[in-house]
Amino acid sequence: MATLPADEDYARAMLSIFAILNVRAGESLQASRVRVEFQSRNMGRPADCEAALSYAVERGWLHVELGRIRLTAAGFAQMQI
């Protein structure tokens, strides 16, 4: 699936959820919570959330496993930019 320029913006918005919730590198959140936060904070539609997650995973910012989304060191570094 091709990425769009907006996908990076959505991915950075998703990273902001981890920042707001004080998640550090190596820590994780329930995937369902991230999706709810993304939509409740008006960051985008469900399809935008999935595009954001795909973009962030492809870049190594986030890792998905067992229904959880883990913030990587690379993702934490991106939050500081």
The first five atom37 places (N, CA, C, CB, O) and aatype in JSON, in Angstrom:
{
  "aatype": [12, 0, 16, 10, 14, 0, 3, 6, 3, 18, 0, 1, 0, 12, 10, 15, 9, 13, 0, 9, 10, 2, 19, 1, 0, 7, 6, 15, 10, 5, 0, 15, 1, 19, 1, 19, 6, 13, 5, 15, 1, 2, 12, 7, 1, 14, 0, 3, 4, 6, 0, 0, 10, 15, 18, 0, 19, 6, 1, 7, 17, 10, 8, 19, 6, 10, 7, 1, 9, 1, 10, 16, 0, 0, 7, 13, 0, 5, 12, 5, 9],
  "atom_mask": [
    [1, 1, 1, 1, 1],
    [1, 1, 1, 1, 1],
    [1, 1, 1, 1, 1],
    [1, 1, 1, 1, 1],
    [1, 1, 1, 1, 1],
    [1, 1, 1, 1, 1],
    [1, 1, 1, 1, 1],
    [1, 1, 1, 1, 1],
    [1, 1, 1, 1, 1],
    [1, 1, 1, 1, 1],
    [1, 1, 1, 1, 1],
    [1, 1, 1, 1, 1],
    [1, 1, 1, 1, 1],
    [1, 1, 1, 1, 1],
    [1, 1, 1, 1, 1],
    [1, 1, 1, 1, 1],
    [1, 1, 1, 1, 1],
    [1, 1, 1, 1, 1],
    [1, 1, 1, 1, 1],
    [1, 1, 1, 1, 1],
    [1, 1, 1, 1, 1],
    [1, 1, 1, 1, 1],
    [1, 1, 1, 1, 1],
    [1, 1, 1, 1, 1],
    [1, 1, 1, 1, 1],
    [1, 1, 1, 0, 1],
    [1, 1, 1, 1, 1],
    [1, 1, 1, 1, 1],
    [1, 1, 1, 1, 1],
    [1, 1, 1, 1, 1],
    [1, 1, 1, 1, 1],
    [1, 1, 1, 1, 1],
    [1, 1, 1, 1, 1],
    [1, 1, 1, 1, 1],
    [1, 1, 1, 1, 1],
    [1, 1, 1, 1, 1],
    [1, 1, 1, 1, 1],
    [1, 1, 1, 1, 1],
    [1, 1, 1, 1, 1],
    [1, 1, 1, 1, 1],
    [1, 1, 1, 1, 1],
    [1, 1, 1, 1, 1],
    [1, 1, 1, 1, 1],
    [1, 1, 1, 0, 1],
    [1, 1, 1, 1, 1],
    [1, 1, 1, 1, 1],
    [1, 1, 1, 1, 1],
    [1, 1, 1, 1, 1],
    [1, 1, 1, 1, 1],
    [1, 1, 1, 1, 1],
    [1, 1, 1, 1, 1],
    [1, 1, 1, 1, 1],
    [1, 1, 1, 1, 1],
    [1, 1, 1, 1, 1],
    [1, 1, 1, 1, 1],
    [1, 1, 1, 1, 1],
    [1, 1, 1, 1, 1],
    [1, 1, 1, 1, 1],
    [1, 1, 1, 1, 1],
    [1, 1, 1, 0, 1],
    [1, 1, 1, 1, 1],
    [1, 1, 1, 1, 1],
    [1, 1, 1, 1, 1],
    [1, 1, 1, 1, 1],
    [1, 1, 1, 1, 1],
    [1, 1, 1, 1, 1],
    [1, 1, 1, 0, 1],
    [1, 1, 1, 1, 1],
    [1, 1, 1, 1, 1],
    [1, 1, 1, 1, 1],
    [1, 1, 1, 1, 1],
    [1, 1, 1, 1, 1],
    [1, 1, 1, 1, 1],
    [1, 1, 1, 1, 1],
    [1, 1, 1, 0, 1],
    [1, 1, 1, 1, 1],
    [1, 1, 1, 1, 1],
    [1, 1, 1, 1, 1],
    [1, 1, 1, 1, 1],
    [1, 1, 1, 1, 1],
    [1, 1, 1, 1, 1]
  ],
  "atom_positions": [
    [[0.85, -1.18, 0.0], [0.0, 0.0, 0.0], [0.88, 1.23, 0.0], [-0.96, 0.0, 1.22], [1.83, 1.32, 0.78]],
    [[0.59, 2.16, -0.87], [1.36, 3.4, -0.96], [1.06, 4.29, 0.24], [1.06, 4.14, -2.28], [-0.06, 4.34, 0.73]],
    [[2.1, 5.0, 0.68], [1.87, 5.96, 1.76], [1.63, 7.33, 1.17], [3.08, 5.99, 2.73], [2.11, 7.66, 0.09]],
    [[0.89, 8.12, 1.89], [0.59, 9.48, 1.47], [1.36, 10.44, 2.37], [-0.93, 9.77, 1.54], [1.73, 10.07, 3.49]],
    [[1.63, 11.66, 1.9], [2.33, 12.63, 2.75], [1.63, 12.82, 4.1], [2.43, 13.97, 2.04], [2.3, 13.04, 5.11]],
    [[0.32, 12.73, 4.12], [-0.42, 12.92, 5.37], [-0.19, 11.77, 6.35], [-1.91, 13.04, 5.08], [-0.37, 11.95, 7.56]],
    [[0.22, 10.6, 5.86], [0.44, 9.46, 6.75], [1.48, 9.78, 7.82], [0.87, 8.24, 5.94], [1.35, 9.36, 8.97]],
    [[2.52, 10.52, 7.45], [3.52, 10.91, 8.44], [2.9, 11.81, 9.5], [4.71, 11.61, 7.77], [3.2, 11.67, 10.69]],
    [[2.06, 12.73, 9.08], [1.39, 13.62, 10.03], [0.5, 12.81, 10.99], [0.54, 14.67, 9.29], [0.49, 13.07, 12.19]],
    [[-0.23, 11.85, 10.45], [-1.07, 11.0, 11.29], [-0.21, 10.18, 12.25], [-1.94, 10.08, 10.42], [-0.57, 10.01, 13.42]],
    [[0.92, 9.68, 11.76], [1.81, 8.88, 12.61], [2.38, 9.73, 13.74], [2.95, 8.27, 11.78], [2.49, 9.27, 14.88]],
    [[2.74, 10.96, 13.43], [3.25, 11.86, 14.48], [2.14, 12.2, 15.48], [3.82, 13.15, 13.86], [2.4, 12.36, 16.68]],
    [[0.91, 12.32, 15.0], [-0.22, 12.54, 15.91], [-0.37, 11.33, 16.83], [-1.54, 12.79, 15.11], [-0.63, 11.48, 18.03]],
    [[-0.19, 10.13, 16.27], [-0.28, 8.93, 17.09], [0.82, 8.92, 18.14], [-0.19, 7.66, 16.21], [0.58, 8.55, 19.29]],
    [[2.02, 9.32, 17.77], [3.11, 9.39, 18.74], [2.77, 10.38, 19.86], [4.43, 9.81, 18.06], [3.19, 10.19, 21.0]],
    [[2.03, 11.42, 19.53], [1.67, 12.4, 20.55], [0.78, 11.78, 21.63], [0.96, 13.6, 19.92], [0.79, 12.23, 22.77]],
    [[0.03, 10.75, 21.28], [-0.77, 10.04, 22.28], [0.15, 9.42, 23.32], [-1.66, 8.94, 21.61], [-0.12, 9.49, 24.52]],
    [[1.23, 8.81, 22.86], [2.19, 8.21, 23.78], [2.84, 9.28, 24.66], [3.27, 7.43, 23.01], [3.09, 9.05, 25.84]],
    [[3.1, 10.44, 24.08], [3.69, 11.55, 24.85], [2.72, 12.06, 25.9], [4.11, 12.7, 23.92], [3.1, 12.26, 27.06]],
    [[1.47, 12.26, 25.52], [0.44, 12.76, 26.44], [0.28, 11.81, 27.62], [-0.9, 12.93, 25.71], [0.07, 12.24, 28.75]],
    [[0.37, 10.51, 27.35], [0.17, 9.5, 28.39], [1.48, 9.12, 29.09], [-0.47, 8.25, 27.79], [1.53, 8.16, 29.85]],
    [[2.54, 9.89, 28.82], [3.85, 9.69, 29.47], [4.42, 8.29, 29.28], [3.73, 9.98, 30.94], [5.0, 7.71, 30.2]],
    [[4.24, 7.75, 28.08], [4.8, 6.44, 27.75], [6.24, 6.64, 27.32], [3.96, 5.72, 26.63], [6.54, 7.54, 26.53]],
    [[7.13, 5.81, 27.83], [8.55, 5.87, 27.51], [8.91, 4.75, 26.54], [9.41, 5.78, 28.8], [8.13, 3.82, 26.33]],
    [[10.09, 4.84, 25.96], [10.58, 3.81, 25.04], [10.55, 2.45, 25.73], [12.02, 4.14, 24.56], [10.99, 2.31, 26.87]],
    [[10.03, 1.46, 25.03], [9.93, 0.1, 25.56], [8.61, -0.18, 26.25], [0.0, 0.0, 0.0], [8.3, -1.34, 26.52]],
    [[7.84, 0.85, 26.55], [6.54, 0.65, 27.18], [5.46, 0.56, 26.1], [6.22, 1.8, 28.18], [5.69, 0.96, 24.95]],
    [[4.3, 0.05, 26.47], [3.25, -0.15, 25.48], [1.89, 0.26, 26.01], [3.21, -1.6, 25.02], [1.69, 0.44, 27.21]],
    [[0.97, 0.39, 25.08], [-0.44, 0.67, 25.37], [-1.28, -0.36, 24.64], [-0.84, 2.13, 24.94], [-0.85, -0.94, 23.64]],
    [[-2.48, -0.6, 25.15], [-3.41, -1.47, 24.45], [-3.72, -0.82, 23.09], [-4.72, -1.69, 25.28], [-3.95, 0.38, 23.02]],
    [[-3.72, -1.61, 22.04], [-4.0, -1.09, 20.7], [-5.38, -0.43, 20.66], [-3.92, -2.22, 19.66], [-5.56, 0.6, 20.01]],
    [[-6.34, -1.03, 21.33], [-7.68, -0.45, 21.34], [-7.7, 0.93, 21.98], [-8.65, -1.38, 22.07], [-8.44, 1.81, 21.54]],
    [[-6.89, 1.13, 23.03], [-6.84, 2.44, 23.67], [-6.25, 3.48, 22.73], [-6.01, 2.37, 24.95], [-6.73, 4.61, 22.67]],
    [[-5.2, 3.11, 21.99], [-4.59, 4.04, 21.04], [-5.61, 4.45, 19.99], [-3.34, 3.4, 20.37], [-5.69, 5.62, 19.62]],
    [[-6.38, 3.48, 19.49], [-7.39, 3.79, 18.47], [-8.47, 4.72, 19.03], [-8.03, 2.49, 17.95], [-8.88, 5.67, 18.36]],
    [[-8.92, 4.45, 20.25], [-9.93, 5.31, 20.87], [-9.38, 6.71, 21.08], [-10.4, 4.71, 22.22], [-10.06, 7.69, 20.78]],
    [[-8.16, 6.82, 21.59], [-7.55, 8.14, 21.82], [-7.39, 8.89, 20.51], [-6.17, 7.99, 22.51], [-7.67, 10.09, 20.45]],
    [[-6.96, 8.21, 19.46], [-6.77, 8.83, 18.15], [-8.06, 9.45, 17.66], [-6.26, 7.79, 17.13], [-8.07, 10.59, 17.2]],
    [[-9.15, 8.7, 17.76], [-10.42, 9.2, 17.25], [-11.06, 10.22, 18.2], [-11.38, 8.05, 17.02], [-11.64, 11.2, 17.74]],
    [[-10.96, 10.0, 19.5], [-11.59, 10.92, 20.44], [-10.89, 12.28, 20.47], [-11.6, 10.32, 21.84], [-11.5, 13.29, 20.82]],
    [[-9.63, 12.31, 20.1], [-8.88, 13.57, 20.04], [-8.96, 14.2, 18.64], [-7.41, 13.32, 20.42], [-8.24, 15.16, 18.34]],
    [[-9.83, 13.66, 17.8], [-10.07, 14.17, 16.44], [-8.79, 14.25, 15.62], [-10.71, 15.54, 16.51], [-8.55, 15.23, 14.92]],
    [[-7.98, 13.21, 15.72], [-6.74, 13.15, 14.95], [-6.97, 12.6, 13.55], [-5.72, 12.32, 15.67], [-6.1, 12.74, 12.68]],
    [[-8.11, 11.98, 13.33], [-8.41, 11.42, 12.02], [-9.48, 10.34, 12.11], [0.0, 0.0, 0.0], [-10.0, 10.04, 13.18]],
    [[-9.77, 9.78, 10.97], [-10.76, 8.71, 10.85], [-10.11, 7.36, 11.17], [-11.38, 8.69, 9.43], [-8.89, 7.29, 11.29]],
    [[-10.9, 6.3, 11.32], [-10.32, 4.97, 11.57], [-9.29, 4.57, 10.5], [-11.43, 3.92, 11.63], [-8.26, 3.98, 10.82]],
    [[-9.56, 4.89, 9.24], [-8.61, 4.55, 8.17], [-7.3, 5.34, 8.34], [-9.22, 4.85, 6.78], [-6.22, 4.82, 8.04]],
    [[-7.4, 6.57, 8.82], [-6.21, 7.38, 9.07], [-5.38, 6.79, 10.21], [-6.59, 8.83, 9.38], [-4.15, 6.82, 10.19]],
    [[-6.08, 6.27, 11.2], [-5.41, 5.64, 12.34], [-4.61, 4.42, 11.87], [-6.44, 5.22, 13.42], [-3.46, 4.22, 12.27]],
    [[-5.22, 3.62, 11.02], [-4.53, 2.43, 10.5], [-3.35, 2.83, 9.62], [-5.5, 1.54, 9.71], [-2.29, 2.19, 9.67]],
    [[-3.52, 3.88, 8.82], [-2.41, 4.37, 7.98], [-1.28, 4.89, 8.86], [-2.9, 5.48, 7.03], [-0.1, 4.67, 8.57]],
    [[-1.64, 5.58, 9.94], [-0.63, 6.09, 10.87], [0.14, 4.95, 11.51], [-1.29, 6.95, 11.96], [1.36, 5.0, 11.61]],
    [[-0.57, 3.94, 11.94], [0.08, 2.8, 12.58], [1.0, 2.08, 11.6], [-0.97, 1.82, 13.13], [2.12, 1.72, 11.96]],
    [[0.54, 1.86, 10.39], [1.38, 1.21, 9.37], [2.64, 2.02, 9.1], [0.6, 1.02, 8.06], [3.74, 1.46, 9.02]],
    [[2.48, 3.32, 8.96], [3.62, 4.2, 8.69], [4.63, 4.12, 9.85], [3.15, 5.66, 8.49], [5.83, 3.98, 9.62]],
    [[4.12, 4.22, 11.07], [5.0, 4.2, 12.25], [5.7, 2.86, 12.42], [4.2, 4.52, 13.52], [6.87, 2.81, 12.82]],
    [[5.01, 1.78, 12.12], [5.63, 0.45, 12.21], [6.71, 0.3, 11.14], [4.56, -0.67, 12.05], [7.79, -0.22, 11.43]],
    [[6.43, 0.74, 9.91], [7.4, 0.65, 8.82], [8.68, 1.41, 9.14], [6.78, 1.18, 7.52], [9.77, 1.01, 8.71]],
    [[8.57, 2.49, 9.87], [9.74, 3.3, 10.22], [10.4, 2.88, 11.52], [9.35, 4.75, 10.31], [11.42, 3.44, 11.92]],
    [[9.81, 1.89, 12.18], [10.39, 1.39, 13.42], [10.09, 2.24, 14.64], [0.0, 0.0, 0.0], [10.76, 2.13, 15.66]],
    [[9.07, 3.1, 14.54], [8.7, 3.96, 15.66], [7.84, 3.21, 16.66], [7.95, 5.2, 15.16], [7.93, 3.44, 17.87]],
    [[7.01, 2.3, 16.15], [6.12, 1.5, 16.98], [6.22, 0.05, 16.58], [4.66, 2.0, 16.85], [6.6, -0.29, 15.46]],
    [[5.87, -0.82, 17.53], [5.86, -2.26, 17.26], [4.54, -2.81, 17.79], [7.09, -2.99, 17.92], [4.16, -2.52, 18.93]],
    [[3.85, -3.59, 16.98], [2.57, -4.16, 17.38], [2.75, -5.64, 17.69], [1.5, -3.97, 16.26], [3.34, -6.39, 16.92]],
    [[2.22, -6.05, 18.85], [2.32, -7.45, 19.24], [1.28, -7.75, 20.31], [3.74, -7.78, 19.74], [1.15, -7.03, 21.29]],
    [[0.55, -8.83, 20.1], [-0.42, -9.32, 21.09], [-1.41, -8.25, 21.55], [0.32, -9.87, 22.28], [-1.7, -8.14, 22.74]],
    [[-1.92, -7.47, 20.59], [-2.92, -6.48, 20.91], [-2.4, -5.25, 21.63], [0.0, 0.0, 0.0], [-3.17, -4.45, 22.16]],
    [[-1.09, -5.09, 21.63], [-0.47, -3.93, 22.26], [0.43, -3.22, 21.25], [0.34, -4.35, 23.52], [0.93, -3.83, 20.31]],
    [[0.62, -1.92, 21.46], [1.5, -1.13, 20.61], [2.62, -0.61, 21.49], [0.73, 0.04, 19.89], [2.39, 0.15, 22.44]],
    [[3.84, -1.03, 21.17], [5.01, -0.65, 21.97], [5.75, 0.5, 21.3], [5.96, -1.85, 22.17], [5.98, 0.49, 20.09]],
    [[6.1, 1.49, 22.1], [6.9, 2.61, 21.62], [8.36, 2.2, 21.62], [6.67, 3.88, 22.51], [8.89, 1.76, 22.64]],
    [[9.02, 2.33, 20.48], [10.42, 1.96, 20.38], [11.31, 3.16, 20.73], [10.75, 1.44, 18.95], [10.82, 4.28, 20.88]],
    [[12.6, 2.91, 20.85], [13.54, 4.0, 21.1], [13.51, 5.0, 19.95], [14.98, 3.46, 21.3], [13.6, 6.21, 20.16]],
    [[13.38, 4.49, 18.72], [13.31, 5.38, 17.55], [12.05, 6.23, 17.6], [13.35, 4.56, 16.24], [12.08, 7.41, 17.25]],
    [[10.94, 5.65, 18.02], [9.7, 6.4, 18.14], [9.78, 7.45, 19.24], [0.0, 0.0, 0.0], [9.29, 8.57, 19.09]],
    [[10.41, 7.08, 20.34], [10.59, 8.04, 21.44], [11.45, 9.21, 20.97], [11.24, 7.35, 22.68], [11.17, 10.36, 21.29]],
    [[12.49, 8.92, 20.2], [13.35, 9.97, 19.66], [12.55, 10.89, 18.73], [14.54, 9.36, 18.9], [12.76, 12.11, 18.74]],
    [[11.65, 10.33, 17.94], [10.83, 11.15, 17.04], [9.91, 12.07, 17.82], [10.02, 10.25, 16.11], [9.58, 13.16, 17.35]],
    [[9.49, 11.65, 19.0], [8.62, 12.48, 19.83], [9.35, 13.73, 20.31], [8.09, 11.66, 21.02], [8.72, 14.73, 20.65]],
    [[10.68, 13.67, 20.35], [11.47, 14.8, 20.85], [11.74, 15.85, 19.78], [12.8, 14.29, 21.41], [12.21, 16.95, 20.09]],
    [[11.43, 15.51, 18.51], [11.69, 16.44, 17.4], [10.6, 17.48, 17.32], [11.79, 15.68, 16.07], [10.65, 18.35, 16.45]]
  ]
}
